[in-house]
Amino acid sequence: AQAIAHEFDVPHVAPSTEALVTTAGVDIVDIAVPPWAQPESVELAVSGGRHVLCQKPFALEMHQARRMVEIAEASGIRLAVNQQMRWTAAVAASRDLIARGAIGRPTAAQLQVCGFADWTPWPWLATSPRLDVLFHSIHYLDSVRWVLGEPEWITSIHGRAPELSPVEGETRTATVLEYADGLQVLLTMDHADVHGARMNVFRFSGTDGAIDGTIADEYDAVEGRGDTLTQRRSGHPPAVYEFSARWLPDAFLGPMSDLMDAVASGREPLVSGRDNLHTLALAFGSYRSAEERRSVHVAELLS
């Protein structure tokens, strides 16, 4: 830490979290620890009067998430969660287009991710009994909420590829989200597809048109192509968009810059901890659905 601080002219290196949150001039603490350690770090930061950016998953249990939200709100602290997929170019553009009526009333959506994910560089993650939904697909669940609003029901099936040992959690999932107005969303994830071409595609369909898009990072995780989006509307030629911005690293600017603005203006962050309770409800609802072989009303997790 001291070497990196010297290289990038960082003025302070703290030997502990306790020391960090009492360092003069620190306004926001960006917590980057494994999820089981996050609640303690949040409590320390809040006790020191520091605003907080948490990593996802926000918590491993709903009661932990609620407690972090409550202690932050009671202390007047702004707490945000790093659900940065909302700021990917294709997702942000889709939300804007749909909000402006570009496809009419949304009626259906599909998101599909296929490829091989190597979880072994993080041994604690590889051996986690909960894997895809809590540590990966939670991004897609949050982005669907951001673009389309709150679903009422969730139904999931989970599976895993046995050849991925020592990976223990689910590596293949299929989830359906149902809305009060009949809108349905299908999300399918396969992180053990070693032979097919990698893909990360989505479609939002509506009464007057559709939006097709790709998220570039699944195709090239480091550099190269950007996100793409094609908007089709009845009676109009397709509108094709290509973006230079990428999920990694560009979208990571979103949650922190939004938190800084929220602190300065006194508003809630767009990805506040309280907002993220609804994303966690979808994630934990997915596990409950898969374990109990039934559709789960999202309100079950929020009550």
Secondary structure, 3 states (H helix, E strand, C coil): CHHHHHHCCCCCCCCCHHHHCCCCCCCEEECCCCHHHHHHHHHHHHHCCCEEEECCCCCCCHHHHHHHHHHHHHCCCCEEECCHHHHCHHHHHHHHHHHCCCCCCEEEEEEEEECECCCCCCHHHHCCCCCHHHHHHHHHHHHHHHHHCCCCEEEEEEECCHHHCCCCCCCEEEEEEECCCCCEEEEEEECECCCCCCEEEEEEEECCEEEEEECHHHCCCCCCCCCEEEEEECCCCCEEEECCCCCCCHHHHHHHHHHHHHHHHCCCCCCEHHHHHHHHHHHHHHHHHHHHCCCEECHHHHC
